[in-house]
C-alpha cells in the first residue's frame, strides 16, 4: 500500500465523484438515509464536475429549507422538522465528497450543522450538544432525550460518517422511548473539522470508553445499549466488553481489516482521517476482549466487503448463551434495505 499515492486529495476526489456518477450501488446508503431517488437521478444527469456537485445539491438543499420554513410558519412542526433534516442530509452529502480538510468541506459542514439545529429546535424531543475529551482533542456529540426514557442507545457511526447523517436511526429509537447518544469520533464529522486529527486504534478505544462513561454519568441507572453499522459496528463490538453495556447490535461489522474488499476510493478517503498502518489503524484488536454482554449480529449474505467466513468465525467464538446471528439472503454490506426492520428488531431485543 503506497500511502503517498493514497494521500492525493485531487485524485481521491475525482475517483469518488466518478464512482458516484457511474455506480448505482454507491447511492444505496444515501437513499435509505433519506435522499430521494428523483434527486439522485437529477444530480447524476447534470453533474460533470465537483462544482456541479456542489451547486446541484445546494440547490436541492435550499429548496427543502425553504419548504421547511413555510411549513414552520404554518405551524406544521413535525413536517418542518423532517424537511430541515433532509436539507441537512443534502448539505452533509456535499461536505462528505471532499476527502481532506479544505474551505469547501468546512463550509458545507457548517451548513449541515446549522440546518440540523434548526430541525432540533423544531422538534418536541430535547437535544443536548455535549463534548468529551479524547487524547488532546475534543469530540462533539448530540444526545436526544424523549420523555421518560427506558434506555440509552449509543449509535456508533460508520467510519466515514457523521452524527448528523443517521437522523432516521435517532427518530426510530426516540419514538420507541430511548435516549440516543451519537458522537463524532476521531477523524469524523465535527471532531475532525475542528481538530484535523486522524483517528487511530488508541484514540478510538478511548473514544468508545469515554462515550459509555459519559452516558452512564448523564443517565445513571438507565440501561446502556450499543448500535453500530460497518466499521462503527466493529467498534460497537469492542464496546460490548464494557461492564456498563447491557446489549450490543452490530450490523455488518468488519472483523479482519486485511480481509476487507474495500473500494479503492473508500480506502483513499480513509487515509485522510484515520490511520491505515497495521500498528495504528482504526480497528480494534479483539485478542483478549471479553465479550461479556449479549451480542446480536446482522449480516447480508451478498456482502462484498465483509466475507461471510469472517462473520461465522467471529460468531462461533462468542459465548453460546449470549449471541444471535440474523442473516439476509439478498442484502449486501450494511443490509441497507433491511435497516428499518433491523432497527425494529433491535428495539424488541434490547427490551426483551
C-alpha positions in Angstrom: 0.0 0.0 0.0 1.6 3.3 -1.1 0.2 5.9 1.3 1.8 8.7 -0.7 -0.3 7.7 -3.6 -3.4 7.4 -1.4 -3.0 10.9 0.1 -3.6 13.0 -3.0 -6.9 14.8 -2.4 -7.5 15.8 -6.0 -7.1 12.2 -7.3 -9.3 10.9 -4.4 -12.0 13.5 -5.0 -12.0 12.7 -8.7 -12.3 8.9 -8.1 -15.1 9.4 -5.5 -17.0 11.6 -7.9 -16.6 9.2 -10.8 -17.9 6.3 -8.5 -20.9 8.3 -7.5 -21.8 9.2 -11.1 -21.2 5.7 -12.6 -22.4 3.1 -10.0 -25.9 2.7 -8.7 -24.7 0.8 -5.6 -23.0 4.0 -4.3 -26.4 5.6 -3.7 -27.9 2.8 -1.6 -26.6 4.3 1.7 -27.7 7.8 0.9 -31.1 6.8 -0.4 -32.0 4.7 2.7 -30.9 7.6 4.9 -33.3 9.9 3.1 -32.0 11.3 -0.2 -34.8 10.8 -2.8 -34.2 8.7 -5.9 -35.6 11.6 -8.1 -33.0 14.0 -6.7 -30.2 11.4 -7.1 -31.2 10.9 -10.8 -31.3 14.7 -11.4 -27.8 15.2 -9.9 -26.3 12.3 -11.8 -27.6 13.5 -15.1 -26.5 17.1 -14.6 -23.1 16.7 -12.9 -19.8 16.5 -14.7 -17.6 18.3 -12.1 -17.2 19.0 -8.4 -18.6 22.5 -8.9 -21.8 20.9 -10.4 -22.0 18.6 -7.4 -21.9 21.5 -5.0 -24.3 23.7 -6.9 -26.8 20.9 -7.6 -27.0 19.5 -4.1 -27.0 23.0 -2.7 -30.0 24.0 -4.8 -31.9 20.9 -3.7 -31.0 21.5 0.0 -32.1 25.2 -0.2 -35.4 24.0 -1.7 -36.0 21.8 1.3 -35.0 24.5 3.7 -37.5 26.9 2.1 -40.2 24.3 2.3 -39.3 23.7 5.9 -39.6 27.5 6.7 -43.0 27.6 5.1 -44.2 24.5 7.0 -42.9 26.1 10.2 -44.9 29.3 9.5 -48.0 27.2 9.0 -47.5 25.6 12.4 -46.7 22.1 10.9 -43.8 21.4 13.2 -43.4 17.7 12.5 -43.3 18.2 8.8 -41.0 21.2 9.1 -38.5 19.2 11.3 -38.4 16.4 8.7 -37.8 18.8 5.9 -35.0 20.5 7.8 -33.4 17.1 8.4 -33.5 16.3 4.7 -31.9 19.6 3.9 -29.1 18.9 6.5 -28.6 15.5 4.9 -28.1 17.1 1.5 -25.5 19.5 2.9 -23.9 16.5 4.6 -23.6 14.9 1.2 -21.8 17.9 -0.2 -19.4 18.0 2.8 -18.8 14.3 2.6 -17.5 14.3 -1.0 -14.3 16.2 -0.1 -11.8 13.7 1.4 -9.4 16.2 3.0 -10.0 19.3 5.1 -10.4 22.4 2.9 -12.6 25.5 2.7 -15.4 23.8 1.0 -15.6 20.8 3.4 -15.7 23.2 6.3 -18.3 25.5 4.7 -20.8 22.7 3.8 -20.4 21.0 7.2 -21.3 24.3 8.9 -24.5 24.4 6.7 -25.3 20.9 7.8 -24.8 21.7 11.4 -26.9 24.9 11.2 -29.8 23.1 9.5 -29.6 20.2 11.9 -30.0 22.6 14.8 -33.0 24.2 13.1 -34.6 20.8 13.0 -33.7 20.2 16.6 -35.2 23.5 17.7 -38.4 22.5 15.9 -38.6 19.0 17.5 -40.6 18.0 20.5 -37.6 16.0 21.7 -34.9 17.8 23.6 -31.4 17.8 22.1 -28.1 18.3 24.0 -24.7 19.0 22.5 -22.0 17.6 24.8 -18.3 17.5 24.3 -15.9 14.8 25.6 -12.1 14.7 25.6 -10.2 12.1 23.7 -6.4 12.5 23.9 -5.6 16.1 23.0 -8.8 16.6 21.1 -12.5 17.2 21.8 -15.2 15.0 20.3 -18.6 16.7 19.7 -21.9 14.9 20.3 -25.7 15.1 20.2 -27.9 13.5 22.8 -31.7 13.3 22.2 -33.9 12.8 25.2 -37.5 11.6 25.0 -39.8 11.8 27.9 -39.4 9.0 30.5 -36.7 7.1 28.6 -36.4 3.4 29.1 -32.8 3.1 28.0 -29.9 4.7 26.2 -28.8 3.7 22.7 -25.3 4.8 21.8 -25.1 4.9 18.0 -21.6 4.2 16.7 -21.4 5.7 13.2 -19.6 4.2 10.2 -16.0 5.4 10.0 -16.7 7.9 7.1 -20.0 9.2 8.5 -21.0 12.0 10.9 -23.5 12.2 13.7 -25.9 14.3 11.6 -26.3 11.6 8.8 -28.2 8.9 10.8 -31.2 11.0 11.9 -33.6 8.3 10.9 -32.0 6.0 13.4 -32.4 8.6 16.1 -36.0 9.1 15.2 -36.9 5.3 15.4 -35.1 4.9 18.7 -36.5 8.1 20.2 -40.1 7.3 19.2 -39.7 4.0 21.0 -38.6 5.7 24.2 -34.8 5.5 24.0 -32.3 8.2 24.5 -29.9 8.4 21.6 -26.3 9.2 22.1 -24.2 10.0 19.0 -20.7 11.5 18.9 -18.3 12.2 16.1 -15.3 10.0 16.8 -11.7 10.7 16.0 -11.5 11.6 12.3 -15.2 12.0 12.0 -17.5 15.0 11.4 -17.3 17.9 13.7 -14.4 16.4 15.7 -12.3 16.1 12.5 -13.4 19.5 11.1 -12.2 21.4 14.2 -9.0 19.4 15.1 -7.9 17.9 11.8 -6.5 15.0 13.8 -6.6 11.5 12.4 -8.1 8.7 14.3 -6.1 5.6 15.3 -6.7 2.5 17.4 -5.8 4.0 20.8 -7.9 7.1 20.2 -10.9 5.1 19.1 -10.6 2.8 22.2 -10.6 5.9 24.4 -13.4 7.4 22.5 -15.7 4.4 22.9 -14.9 4.0 26.6 -15.4 7.8 27.2 -18.8 7.9 25.4 -20.0 4.9 27.5 -18.8 6.6 30.7 -20.3 9.9 29.7 -23.7 8.2 29.0 -23.6 6.4 32.3 -22.8 9.7 34.2 -25.6 11.6 32.4 -28.2 8.8 32.7 -27.3 6.9 35.8 -29.4 3.8 36.4 -30.6 3.7 32.8 -29.6 0.6 30.7 -27.0 1.3 28.0 -27.1 -0.4 24.6 -24.8 -0.1 21.6 -25.8 0.0 18.0 -23.4 0.2 15.1 -23.0 -0.4 11.4 -20.0 -1.3 9.2 -16.8 -0.1 11.0 -19.0 1.6 13.5 -20.3 -1.9 14.3 -16.8 -3.1 14.7 -16.2 -0.6 17.5 -19.6 -1.3 19.0 -18.3 -4.9 19.4 -15.3 -3.6 21.2 -17.6 -1.5 23.4 -19.7 -4.6 24.2 -17.0 -5.7 26.6 -17.5 -2.6 28.8 -19.2 -3.6 32.1 -21.7 -0.8 31.8 -23.1 -2.0 28.5 -26.2 -4.3 28.6 -26.5 -5.4 25.0 -25.0 -4.7 21.6 -26.2 -4.8 18.0 -23.6 -4.9 15.2 -24.7 -4.6 11.5 -22.1 -5.8 9.0 -19.1 -5.4 11.3 -15.6 -5.6 9.8 -13.7 -8.4 11.6 -10.4 -8.7 9.8 -9.2 -5.5 8.1 -6.9 -7.3 5.7 -9.8 -9.4 4.5 -12.0 -6.5 3.6 -12.8 -5.9 0.0 -12.8 -2.1 0.2 -13.3 0.1 -2.9 -10.2 1.9 -3.8 -11.8 5.4 -3.4 -13.0 4.5 0.1 -9.6 3.3 1.2 -8.1 6.5 -0.2 -10.7 8.6 1.7 -9.9 6.7 5.0 -6.2 7.7 4.7 -7.1 11.4 5.2 -8.9 10.9 8.5 -7.8 7.6 10.0 -4.5 5.7 10.3 -4.1 2.8 7.9 -0.8 1.3 9.1 -1.3 -2.1 10.8 0.2 -0.8 14.1 -2.2 2.2 14.4 -5.2 1.6 12.1 -8.6 2.5 13.5 -9.7 -1.1 14.1 -9.9 -2.8 17.5 -7.7 -5.7 18.5 -10.2 -8.4 19.6 -7.5 -10.5 21.2 -8.2 -10.6 24.9 -11.5 -8.8 24.6 -14.1 -10.3 27.0 -17.5 -10.3 25.2 -19.4 -10.3 28.4 -22.7 -8.8 27.3 -25.2 -10.3 24.7 -24.5 -9.5 21.0 -26.8 -9.6 18.1 -25.2 -9.7 14.6 -26.8 -8.8 11.3 -25.1 -9.9 8.1 -26.0 -9.7 4.4 -25.1 -12.9 2.5 -24.2 -10.7 -0.6 -21.9 -8.5 1.4 -18.8 -8.0 -0.9 -16.8 -6.1 1.8 -17.1 -8.4 4.8 -16.5 -12.2 4.0 -19.1 -14.5 5.4 -16.4 -16.7 6.7 -15.0 -13.9 8.9 -18.5 -13.3 10.3 -19.1 -17.0 11.1 -15.7 -17.4 12.6 -16.3 -14.5 14.9 -19.8 -15.6 15.8 -18.5 -19.1 16.7 -16.1 -17.6 19.2 -18.8 -15.7 21.2 -20.3 -17.3 24.3 -23.1 -19.7 23.4 -25.8 -18.1 25.5 -25.0 -14.5 24.6 -25.3 -14.3 20.8 -27.6 -14.2 17.9 -26.9 -14.0 14.2 -29.5 -12.9 11.7 -28.8 -13.1 8.0 -30.5 -11.7 4.9 -30.0 -13.7 1.8 -30.2 -10.8 -0.7 -28.6 -8.0 1.3 -25.1 -6.5 0.8 -22.9 -4.5 3.2 -24.9 -2.7 5.9 -28.1 -4.6 4.9 -29.3 -1.2 3.7 -32.8 -2.2 2.5 -33.5 -4.0 5.8 -32.4 -1.2 8.2 -35.9 -0.3 9.2 -36.5 -4.0 10.1 -33.2 -4.2 11.8 -33.9 -1.2 14.0 -37.3 -2.6 15.0 -35.9 -6.0 15.8 -33.1 -4.3 17.8 -35.6 -2.3 19.8 -37.5 -5.5 20.6 -34.3 -7.3 21.6 -33.0 -4.5 23.8 -36.1 -4.6 25.9 -36.6 -8.4 26.0 
